Amino acid sequence: MPKAILKDDFSNLLQYRQWLEHSWEYLSPLNRHHKSRYTEKEVDAKVRSDPNWYGTNTSYRELAEGITLYKDPELIERIYSKVSDKLSTGIINRIKKRKLDFNALGLGVFSFDRAAMTLYRAKTQRNNIVVRTATKDLFAWFPQESRDRHAVEIFISCDVPGLAAAKDMLYAGIAAVILAEMLTLAGIRVKINIVNGSALTNGRELYVGCVVPVKDYEEPVDRNLIALLTSDPRFMRYDAFKGAIGAFDHFKMEMPPSMGFPMNAIQLKNLLETSGYSEKLQSMHRYYFGGTLSEDRAIRDISMTIDDLAEKLEQ
């Protein structure tokens, strides 16, 4: 069974950033040597020697001051348009549809059609013929459903393989961003968390990191922010790596020189659902994203998730 060692007591992204700033400044001797990777000299050398790491036209100054805009906003719009064309409105309607029920208590509207379907003639004790219906539940209504039933919690891994090209990383968490927007429009409440850390072995038996809430159920979807945190190589290979090192240091563990192993969506789901971590979560519907490196895969992830959620809500 995999084990997850996670710092997850952050109330929001701001609290995480404040923690990271303090943690990075006061790294213990176990991990202090990692700081040298993020000096101006080392970053500029990396940009020159490997443009596929942070992406073209990246500078140390840009990274140090903090990235605020996702690298390719047009990419999101392009995928959104393709998804809107590929996914029929019927699927969205399935998500939005409320389940009709019937009762005998007079709640709702009397259904003449339902009564007529089971009409029969009966003879009374006085030999009179009367018409009755075999169904007592004749009032149609929409039962009030739990708000949690129409709520989705999303977890997005900020990890990608070290060999992934910067241009491919732009797709990493985009499916989750677009899905969150579509579900919100369909009346589904959405919470989004990012998971930032590293696994110690190739089998992902042990993972150390942070779980950071970046959108609560009642908050709007900030497309730029979530795309930046989960799909921009400049952030993921600078700020997110610092966060992973900070998490190891928090638990008094040394970050491996290789920076460990990344988690894709399937591996993240296996970790959180089988390690016992999911037992503390309140959400009925949980979905996992991360590690996507192509447009086709992003579109497929969105389509499969909406189909799965629609099926669950119809049950």
Summary of the structure (lengths in Angstrom):
residues: 315
radius of gyration: 25.7
end to end distance: 30.5
largest distance: 103.4
contacts: 969
relative contact order: 0.20
helix: 47%
strand: 18%
